[in-house]
Amino acid sequence: MATCTAPVRGHRSPAAAAECPACGSRWGRSSHGSYGYGSSSPFPSGNSGSSRISGGGSSRTSRPRWARASSGVWYTPAEVRSLEPVRRNVEIRATVPDLRDIFLCHAWDDRESAAKELHDQLETRGVSVWFSEKDVPLGMSLLREIDKGLAKSRVGIVLVTPNFLRRIKGESIADKELSALLAREQLVPIVHGTTFEALRDESPLLGSRSGLSTEEDTMAEVAAKLAELVNVRDASETDIAARRQNGY
């Protein structure tokens, strides 16, 4: 009998589940080694160029309600579900003045590599970024700066790398404080060069929040998804006002 790999490798994505010898058939593994929903293509007609199967085979067939019709960015259903509460919070805060679009939290050792790459990709797409290299004093508490940055931004992203995991391993992270940050529905983990399983080992609360991963997307694609997430310029002002009034 085939052995499930979930206890060791996890099943955080369709690709991971599809690779499992015990569970792969549930995710539509075909005899040709590709993955999808049945034998037909999972992508809408005419969009095969902008849609793709990445990360070893995870199907990207969903487009969130906040994406423009002309968008070429596609998502997994799990990504849409995890980002929807964050998007609702973005819409609620859309009329708050003097907010950055995104607060980027990262490890100090990543400031000139992965963090700068993500920052530059976001700014290229017109996203205003609260970035430690420009805005956060050195030597401050990691979570305290996240808290302050979130208060001045619509969305907070945490770039989770091996350097970040080493840093939080050496700090005492208060579950109560982290719970408060996550409860705001503003925080999105971006996993790069590591896994959500490794994040959960160091911070179960932060690791419990789904996010985006460069194992599934390039850094440019992650930036494109974040840019769509915080873009409220194309949203209806009436719709945003209604959401604010109803607390959505």
Beta strands, then each sheet from edge to edge (+ up, - down):
strand 1: 53-54
strand 2: 58-59
strand 3: 100-105
strand 4: 129-131
strand 5: 153-160
strand 6: 187-191
strand 7: 212-213
sheet 1: 1+ 2-
sheet 2: 4+ 3+ 5+ 6+ 7+
end
